[in-house]
Amino acid sequence: YAAGYAETFYGIPQPDWSAALEAWRHVLEISADKDFAYVQLARVNLKLGRKKEARDMVSKIQGTEFAPSKARLLRQIGSE
């Protein structure tokens, strides 16, 4: 349920990205799939203009299944 709530921020107009960040932090705390949460935390940090924090989250992603997301995030961090 926590991940479902956190994902709703992507679909609403004018989301509160600070609240989204807190929601994804909660997901990270309770989830066994940390990489998925790190991807989302990186995305939200980018929305907030926090490149350093986004890069920190990306550096924690370890699963090979997230390699495409990791590469895409690193490109976004470098170009924004």
N, C-alpha and C positions, 0 to 999 in steps of 0.2 A: 504494500500500500504506500509506503514511503516513496518508492521510486515512481509510482504512478502519479502521486501528488507533485513530485519534483518535475516530472515531465510536462505537467500542465502549463508550466511557465513558458514553454516554447510555442504554445498554441494560442495564447491570449494576446490581445492587442495591448501594447504598452505594459509589458510585464515588469514586475518589481524584481530586478536582477539581484538585488541584495537579499531579498527573501528567497529567491531561487538558490543562491549560493548557500544559504543556511540549510535549505531543504536537501541539497546534494551532499552537504557535509554530514547531515544526519544519515543519509543513505550510506555514505562511506563508513560510518561508525557501525552500522548494523548489518551490512551486506558481506557476503562471502566473496562476491565478485568485485573486488577492489578496483580492477582495471576499468570496468565500465563507469564506476563513480569518478575515477580520475579523469577519464575522457570528458565527462559532463562538467566536472569542476573546471577543467581547462576551458571548455567552451564558455561557461558562464563568466569566468574571469576575463576572457577576451571581450565579452559583451560589456563588462564593466571597465574596460580599458586597462586592465592589470596584466600586462605582458609578462612580468617577472613571475607572478603567481601562476599564470597559465603555463609558463615554461617549467616551473617546479612540478606542477601536476603531471605534465607530459613526461617528465623525466622518471616518474614513478611507474609508468605503464610498462608492464613486462610481457604480457601475453602476445604471442605472435598473431593471434586473430585480430588484434587491435593495431597492427602495424600500419594498415592504410589510414586509419583515423589519426594515429600518431603523426604520420608524415603530413597529412593534410593540416593538422593543427600547427605543426612546426612551420609550414609554409605561411599560414595565416599570421602567426606570431611575428615572423620575419618581415611580412609585407604591411602590417598595420602600424 
